[in-house]
Amino acid sequence: MKKGGDGMEALGERIKKLRKEKKLTLAQLAGERLTKGMLSLIENGKAQPSMESLHYIAERLGVEVTTLLDDQQVELLRELLFEIEKQMKTIQIPVDEKLILPMFKQIDAVKEKLQGNHFEEIRLLDFYIRLATYLNIEVDWSMYDVISDYENIHAYNRVFDCFSFLSSTAFQRNDYRIALQFMKEAEERVKPYLHSIDLLTQLDMHYALTVLYSAIDDVENTEKHLHFALQIAQENKIYYRLDDFYRFTLSQAIRKGDLEKSKYYLMKLTQHADFTEDPVAKNMLAFCKSHYANYIEQDFEAVEKYASYLDKEAKSDIVTYYQMEATYAYWARGLFEQAIECSENFEIPPNTHHPVDLSIMYQCFAVRALCFLELGNKKQAKKVVSLAVQGVQDLPNTIYKTFIQQAYEKIQYGKKG
């Protein structure tokens, strides 16, 4: 990582001043872990000590690391970090560049002071790189620089978080294999320090790996990491992400047509929603129950009643998930006009990136196209089904992609689905 020259000189002067105050020679302060020559270079601002060396020097001088740094600067950076952290929590995908540009400029104004010497500097550099990524601005540092700095201060949870950011950024571009590569690298990087990683971060890691392996249709590794995650949650009585894991497992079971597992995990999701009384969990339950009714029970009339699970303040993307299931149910019942009306304003949420989720949603366009065909509007049917086909052409094979292809053949060539 690039370091500021002025910062090195000031740091060296403070070390030299404290050494002389304590009447230590260069050799005495250097001890066994530093050479006299290296310490001289540090004191004269010609070399930057690593965080490990800085902690060693501070220990030999009998002071805190922050004493060697500019205390006033550290406090100012701490105040800036506190403000930036609050603002970062408000960021939503897709990112509004007008909102984050002022944040980027705030950190950019102090970037020469960010030398990675302590947590505040490293965290601000972390945010600086994230904001630069959102804004598509090139900066002198990379996330790998930040990862190394976090490792130097043993902040291994943050190391994972950095890789998670790199992975999610690739995932949002639908670069699933690159996203997976980042997460596999994270797993290897933190493996020696797994005992220092909190259980919630471990669950996040296995969840991410589960999702990413499924995105490239690697069934074996998907199930392996899903098993690891559920084992951690059950052994430690952790409820964090349980609904995500249950929902994911339900989706996998439905895709395979596994009645027993589908029924079991739908029950688990229902119990979790009842236990937590979480509005988001109940909203998603409307989709899960509808999806189960459509694909396992084929009880298409039941789907309508699950609308009552939706909270009035439900997020629009959750409503969208239910909307596509209701559209499918109307079509299956031969209620073509109701299906078209139900899907009139259907749009794929911009934060939907998993290939299975995308396939399910593009299937809604195919269902809509089939309804147009049944009502005699073949021109509109061809137009709408083409959107679905184009949307899934680069996605892995699923029952939803198969449905779309069959709908396309029926509309274009009159083939039976």
C-alpha positions in Angstrom: 0.0 0.0 0.0 1.3 3.5 -0.7 2.2 5.5 2.3 2.5 9.2 2.8 6.1 10.5 3.2 5.1 13.3 5.6 3.4 10.8 7.8 6.5 8.6 7.9 8.7 11.5 8.9 6.3 12.6 11.7 6.1 9.1 13.0 9.9 8.7 13.0 10.4 11.9 14.9 8.0 10.8 17.6 9.7 7.4 18.0 13.2 9.2 18.1 11.9 11.7 20.7 10.4 9.0 22.9 13.6 6.9 22.6 15.8 9.7 23.7 13.4 10.6 26.6 13.7 7.1 27.8 17.5 7.2 27.3 17.6 4.2 25.0 20.1 3.6 22.2 19.1 2.5 18.7 20.4 -1.0 19.5 18.5 -1.2 22.8 15.2 -0.2 21.2 15.7 -2.4 18.2 16.1 -5.4 20.4 16.1 -8.8 18.7 13.3 -8.2 16.2 14.6 -5.1 14.4 18.0 -4.2 13.1 19.7 -1.0 14.2 19.8 0.1 10.6 16.1 -0.5 10.0 15.2 1.5 13.2 17.4 4.3 12.0 15.6 4.4 8.6 12.2 4.5 10.4 13.3 7.3 12.7 14.5 9.4 9.8 11.3 8.9 7.8 12.9 6.7 5.2 11.1 3.5 6.0 7.5 2.7 7.1 7.2 0.1 9.9 4.7 -2.7 9.5 1.9 -2.7 12.1 3.6 -5.7 13.8 6.9 -3.7 14.0 5.0 -0.6 15.2 3.4 -2.6 18.0 6.8 -4.0 18.9 8.4 -0.5 19.1 5.5 0.8 21.2 5.9 -2.2 23.6 9.7 -1.5 23.9 9.0 2.1 24.6 6.3 1.3 27.1 3.5 3.3 25.3 0.4 2.6 23.3 0.6 2.5 19.5 -1.6 5.6 19.3 1.0 7.5 21.3 3.4 7.0 18.4 0.8 8.4 16.0 -0.6 11.9 15.8 -3.3 11.8 18.5 -5.1 14.8 17.2 -5.1 13.2 13.7 -6.4 9.9 15.1 -9.3 11.7 16.8 -10.3 13.6 13.7 -10.2 10.4 11.6 -12.2 8.6 14.3 -14.9 11.3 14.1 -14.9 11.1 10.3 -15.2 7.3 10.4 -18.1 7.5 12.8 -20.0 9.8 10.4 -19.1 7.8 7.3 -20.1 4.5 8.9 -23.6 5.9 9.7 -24.0 7.0 6.0 -22.6 3.7 4.6 -25.4 1.8 6.4 -28.0 3.8 4.4 -26.6 2.7 1.0 -28.9 0.6 -1.1 -28.4 -1.3 -4.3 -28.6 0.0 -6.9 -26.5 2.9 -5.6 -27.5 6.5 -5.9 -24.2 8.1 -7.0 -25.4 11.6 -6.0 -25.7 10.4 -2.4 -22.4 8.7 -2.1 -20.2 11.2 -4.0 -20.0 13.6 -1.1 -18.9 10.7 1.2 -16.2 9.8 -1.3 -15.0 13.4 -1.4 -14.8 13.6 2.4 -12.4 10.6 2.6 -10.5 11.8 -0.5 -9.7 15.0 1.3 -7.8 13.1 4.0 -6.5 10.2 1.9 -2.8 11.2 2.3 -3.2 10.6 6.1 -4.6 7.1 5.5 -1.4 5.0 5.9 -3.0 1.9 7.4 -1.3 2.4 10.8 -4.4 1.8 12.9 -8.0 0.7 12.6 -9.5 4.1 11.8 -7.2 4.6 8.9 -7.8 1.1 7.5 -11.5 1.3 7.9 -11.7 4.6 6.1 -9.5 3.2 3.3 -11.9 0.3 3.1 -14.9 2.6 2.6 -12.9 4.8 0.2 -12.3 1.8 -2.1 -16.0 0.6 -1.8 -17.2 4.1 -2.7 -14.7 4.4 -5.6 -16.0 1.0 -6.9 -19.6 2.2 -6.8 -18.6 5.4 -8.6 -16.3 3.6 -11.1 -13.4 5.8 -10.0 -9.8 4.5 -10.1 -7.8 5.0 -6.9 -4.2 4.2 -5.9 -5.2 1.4 -3.5 -7.0 -1.9 -4.0 -9.1 -4.0 -1.6 -6.2 -6.4 -1.3 -4.2 -3.6 0.3 -6.9 -3.2 2.9 -7.2 -6.9 3.4 -3.5 -7.1 4.2 -3.8 -4.2 6.6 -6.7 -5.8 8.4 -4.6 -9.0 8.7 -1.8 -7.0 10.3 -4.1 -5.9 13.1 -5.8 -9.4 13.3 -9.2 -8.1 12.2 -10.1 -11.3 10.4 -13.8 -10.7 10.4 -13.1 -7.6 8.3 -10.9 -9.7 6.0 -13.9 -11.8 5.2 -16.1 -8.7 4.8 -13.7 -7.3 2.2 -13.8 -10.5 0.1 -17.6 -10.5 0.5 -17.7 -7.0 -1.0 -15.6 -8.1 -4.0 -17.7 -11.2 -4.4 -21.0 -9.3 -4.2 -19.8 -6.7 -6.7 -19.0 -9.5 -9.2 -22.3 -11.2 -8.4 -24.3 -8.0 -9.2 -22.6 -8.1 -12.6 -23.8 -11.7 -13.0 -20.2 -12.9 -13.0 -21.0 -15.9 -10.9 -17.7 -17.8 -11.3 -15.6 -14.7 -10.4 -17.9 -14.0 -7.4 -17.3 -17.6 -6.3 -13.6 -17.3 -6.8 -13.4 -14.4 -4.4 -15.4 -16.3 -1.8 -13.3 -19.4 -2.1 -10.2 -17.2 -1.7 -11.8 -15.7 1.5 -12.4 -19.2 2.8 -8.7 -20.1 2.3 -7.4 -16.8 3.6 -9.2 -17.0 7.0 -8.9 -20.8 7.4 -5.8 -20.5 9.7 -7.6 -18.0 11.9 -11.0 -19.7 11.9 -11.0 -19.8 15.7 -10.9 -16.0 15.7 -13.8 -15.6 13.3 -17.2 -15.2 15.0 -19.9 -17.7 14.3 -22.2 -15.2 12.5 -19.4 -14.4 10.1 -18.8 -18.1 9.5 -22.5 -18.5 8.8 -22.3 -15.6 6.3 -19.4 -17.3 4.6 -21.1 -20.7 4.2 -24.3 -19.0 3.1 -22.4 -17.0 0.4 -20.7 -20.2 -0.8 -24.0 -22.1 -0.8 -25.6 -19.4 -3.0 -22.6 -19.1 -5.3 -22.1 -22.8 -5.8 -25.8 -23.1 -6.7 -25.4 -20.3 -9.1 -23.0 -22.3 -11.2 -25.1 -25.5 -10.6 -22.4 -27.3 -8.5 -24.8 -29.5 -6.5 -22.2 -31.3 -4.4 -20.5 -28.1 -3.0 -23.9 -26.4 -2.6 -25.1 -29.1 -0.3 -21.8 -29.4 1.5 -21.8 -25.7 2.6 -25.5 -25.8 3.3 -24.8 -28.7 5.7 -21.9 -26.9 7.3 -24.0 -23.8 7.9 -27.0 -25.7 9.4 -24.7 -27.7 11.6 -23.1 -24.5 13.0 -26.6 -22.9 13.6 -28.0 -26.0 15.2 -25.0 -26.8 17.4 -24.8 -23.3 18.7 -28.5 -22.5 18.8 -28.1 -19.6 16.4 -31.2 -18.4 14.6 -29.3 -15.9 12.4 -29.9 -16.6 8.7 -32.0 -19.7 9.5 -34.9 -18.4 7.4 -32.4 -17.8 4.5 -31.1 -21.3 4.7 -34.6 -22.9 5.1 -35.8 -20.9 2.1 -32.9 -21.9 0.0 -33.3 -25.5 0.9 -37.0 -25.3 0.1 -36.2 -23.8 -3.3 -33.7 -26.6 -4.0 -36.2 -29.3 -3.0 -39.0 -27.8 -5.1 -36.7 -27.7 -8.1 -36.0 -31.4 -7.6 -39.7 -32.2 -7.0 -38.8 -33.6 -3.6 -42.2 -33.7 -1.8 -40.9 -34.8 1.6 -38.1 -32.2 1.9 -40.3 -29.4 0.4 -43.0 -30.1 3.0 -40.5 -30.2 5.8 -38.7 -27.0 5.1 -41.9 -25.1 4.4 -43.0 -26.2 7.9 -39.7 -24.9 9.2 -40.1 -21.5 7.5 -43.7 -21.3 8.9 -42.4 -22.0 12.4 -39.6 -19.5 12.1 -42.0 -16.7 10.9 -44.4 -17.5 13.7 -41.6 -17.5 16.3 -39.8 -14.3 15.2 -43.0 -12.4 14.2 -40.8 -10.8 11.6 -42.8 -9.0 8.9 -40.2 -9.7 6.2 -40.3 -13.4 7.1 -44.1 -13.5 6.8 -44.0 -11.6 3.5 -41.6 -14.2 2.1 -43.7 -17.0 3.5 -46.5 -15.8 1.1 -44.1 -16.5 -1.8 -42.8 -19.8 -0.4 -46.3 -21.2 0.3 -47.5 -20.1 -3.2 -44.4 -21.6 -4.9 -45.0 -24.9 -3.0 -48.7 -24.9 -3.9 -48.0 -24.2 -7.6 -45.1 -26.7 -8.1 -45.6 -29.5 -5.5 -49.3 -29.6 -4.6 -50.5 -28.0 -7.8 -53.3 -26.5 -5.7 -53.6 -23.3 -7.8 -56.7 -22.0 -6.0 -54.8 -22.0 -2.6 -52.4 -19.3 -3.9 -55.0 -16.5 -3.7 -55.4 -17.0 0.1 -51.7 -16.6 0.7 -52.0 -12.9 -0.3 -53.2 -12.4 3.3 -49.6 -13.2 4.5 -48.3 -10.0 2.8 -47.8 -7.1 5.2 -49.3 -3.8 4.0 -45.8 -2.3 4.3 -44.2 -5.2 2.4 -41.2 -4.4 0.3 -42.0 -4.1 -3.4 -39.6 -7.0 -4.4 -41.4 -9.4 -2.0 -44.7 -8.4 -3.5 -43.1 -9.1 -6.9 -42.2 -12.7 -5.8 -45.8 -13.3 -4.8 -47.2 -11.6 -7.9 -45.4 -14.0 -10.3 -46.8 -17.0 -8.3 -50.3 -15.6 -8.5 -49.9 -15.0 -12.2 -48.8 -18.6 -12.7 -51.8 -19.9 -10.6 -54.3 -17.9 -12.7 -52.8 -19.2 -15.9 -52.9 -22.8 -14.6 -56.6 -22.4 -13.8 -57.3 -21.0 -17.3 -58.0 -17.5 -15.9 -55.9 -15.8 -18.6 -57.3 -12.3 -18.4 -56.7 -12.3 -14.6 -53.2 -13.6 -15.1 -52.4 -10.7 -17.6 -54.0 -8.2 -15.2 -52.0 -9.6 -12.3 -48.7 -9.3 -14.2 -49.5 -6.0 -15.9 -46.8 -4.0 -14.0 -44.4 -6.9 -13.4 -40.8 -5.9 -13.3 -37.7 -7.8 -12.2 -36.3 -6.0 -9.1 -32.9 -4.5 -9.9 -31.3 -6.3 -6.9 -32.2 -9.7 -8.2 -29.0 -11.5 -9.5 -29.1 -15.2 -8.6 -29.7 -17.2 -11.8 -32.5 -19.3 -10.2 -34.3 -16.2 -9.0 -33.9 -14.6 -12.4 -35.2 -17.8 -14.1 -38.3 -17.8 -11.9 -39.0 -14.2 -12.7 -38.4 -14.5 -16.4 -40.8 -17.4 -16.4 -43.5 -14.9 -15.4 -43.1 -13.3 -18.8 -43.4 -16.7 -20.5 -46.6 -17.4 -18.5 -47.9 -14.0 -19.5 -47.1 -14.7 -23.2 -49.0 -18.0 -23.0 -52.0 -16.1 -21.8 -51.8 -13.8 -24.7 -51.6 -16.8 -27.0 -54.8 -18.3 -25.4 -56.6 -15.0 -25.9 -55.7 -14.9 -29.6 -53.0 -12.2 -29.4 -50.1 -14.2 -31.0 -48.1 -11.0 -31.9 -48.0 -9.9 -28.3 -47.3 -13.5 -27.1 -44.2 -13.7 -29.4 -43.0 -10.3 -28.2 -43.3 -11.1 -24.5 -41.9 -14.7 -24.7 -38.8 -13.3 -26.5 -38.0 -11.3 -23.4 -38.1 -14.4 -21.3 -35.9 -16.4 -23.7 -33.3 -13.7 -24.0 -33.2 -13.3 -20.2 -32.4 -16.9 -19.5 -30.2 -17.8 -22.5 -26.9 -17.6 -20.5 -28.4 -19.0 -17.2 -28.0 -22.6 -16.0 -30.7 -25.2 -16.8 -33.6 -25.3 -14.4 -37.3 -26.3 -14.5 -38.1 -22.6 -15.0 -35.8 -22.3 -18.0 -37.3 -25.5 -19.5 -40.8 -24.0 -19.1 -39.7 -20.8 -20.9 -38.2 -22.8 -23.8 -41.3 -25.0 -24.1 -43.5 -21.8 -24.0 -41.4 -20.3 -26.8 -41.7 -23.4 -29.0 -45.5 -23.5 -28.5 -45.9 -19.9 -29.3 -43.5 -19.8 -32.3 -44.2 -23.3 -33.8 -47.3 -24.5 -32.2 -45.5 -27.3 -30.4 -47.1 -28.9 -27.3 -45.4 -28.1 -23.9 
